[in-house]
Amino acid sequence: MKGKLRVSFFGVRPDPQFPPMPGKSIAFDWDRLEKGMPHFGFDTTMPVYLGIIPRRVDLTDEDIRWFRRGNCFASHVVNAWQEGSKVHFVIPEAENNMFPFFPDVHGADFNPMQAMSKLKRWTVDMASNGDEFEEIVPLTDTASEFPRIVDRFTGVKSRYTWGLEMDYSRPVELKGGSAGGFLMNCLFLKDLETGAEQHWWCGPVSSLQEPCFIPRSKDAPEGDGWIVQICNRL
């Protein structure tokens, strides 16, 4: 099998139509394996696709809608929702490859600054006749990944998202470095309604793992509750 598209995560909406599925430009084929190269590589010349797939038992290929945009790296999904014919999709996006263990297929060196992902909102219009994105909107200058929301707001327009921030301006005294390659040293809260942000630093000898939100009650307002996460001291 040979291909240029890899899918990691979906966005889910409550409507049985149109759950969005992003793909990133990861190349994989037997030629790479036969040459002793890593199975996966990142191809900066390939576009990124967003598939809108109806959740129906009688689904056919013709029912799937594909939109395309220029190259980037996008993986973990914040949320997705629909307004009229438009589907909105919030996701951390990096300019270039985020995975140094998936080397550039053209031989370029890994670029850590271009690997910094920042929240963006993608919008596509299901009423359009083309495959272009209608809009790509930057939402912050803060570099972050592993976003989470209040789970019961999945698939509808939500206000708050938390993520792991990579702030290299802060002191670092980790003896063993970062286990994941990126130094995720802050908890980042983004208010998608007002644009406001909060940043909590875990200190120079720690790093953070993916957050999880616990609501105060089953009907608590969005964002009313607690964040739990593991703080590493390695």
Rosetta blueprint (number, residue, H / E / L):
1 M L
2 K L
3 G E
4 K L
5 L L
6 R E
7 V L
8 S L
9 F L
10 F L
11 G L
12 V L
13 R L
14 P L
15 D L
16 P L
17 Q L
18 F L
19 P L
20 P E
21 M E
22 P E
23 G E
24 K E
25 S L
26 I E
27 A E
28 F E
29 D L
30 W H
31 D H
32 R H
33 L H
34 E H
35 K L
36 G L
37 M L
38 P L
39 H L
40 F E
41 G E
42 F E
43 D L
44 T L
45 T L
46 M L
47 P L
48 V E
49 Y E
50 L E
51 G E
52 I E
53 I L
54 P L
55 R L
56 R L
57 V L
58 D L
59 L L
60 T L
61 D H
62 E H
63 D H
64 I L
65 R E
66 W E
67 F E
68 R E
69 R E
70 G L
71 N L
72 C L
73 F E
74 A E
75 S L
76 H L
77 V L
78 V L
79 N E
80 A E
81 W E
82 Q E
83 E E
84 G L
85 S L
86 K E
87 V E
88 H E
89 F E
90 V E
91 I E
92 P E
93 E E
94 A E
95 E L
96 N L
97 N L
98 M L
99 F L
100 P L
101 F L
102 F L
103 P L
104 D E
105 V L
106 H L
107 G L
108 A L
109 D L
110 F L
111 N L
112 P L
113 M L
114 Q L
115 A L
116 M L
117 S L
118 K E
119 L E
120 K E
121 R E
122 W E
123 T E
124 V E
125 D E
126 M L
127 A L
128 S L
129 N L
130 G L
131 D L
132 E E
133 F L
134 E L
135 E E
136 I E
137 V E
138 P E
139 L E
140 T E
141 D E
142 T E
143 A E
144 S E
145 E E
146 F E
147 P E
148 R E
149 I L
150 V L
151 D H
152 R H
153 F H
154 T L
155 G L
156 V L
157 K L
158 S L
159 R L
160 Y E
161 T E
162 W E
163 G E
164 L E
165 E E
166 M L
167 D L
168 Y L
169 S L
170 R L
171 P L
172 V L
173 E L
174 L L
175 K L
176 G L
177 G L
178 S L
179 A L
180 G L
181 G L
182 F L
183 L L
184 M L
185 N L
186 C E
187 L E
188 F E
189 L E
190 K E
191 D E
192 L L
193 E L
194 T L
195 G L
196 A L
197 E E
198 Q E
199 H E
200 W E
201 W E
202 C L
203 G L
204 P L
205 V L
206 S L
207 S E
208 L E
209 Q L
210 E L
211 P L
212 C E
213 F E
214 I E
215 P E
216 R L
217 S L
218 K L
219 D L
220 A L
221 P L
222 E L
223 G L
224 D L
225 G E
226 W E
227 I E
228 V E
229 Q L
230 I L
231 C E
232 N E
233 R L
234 L L
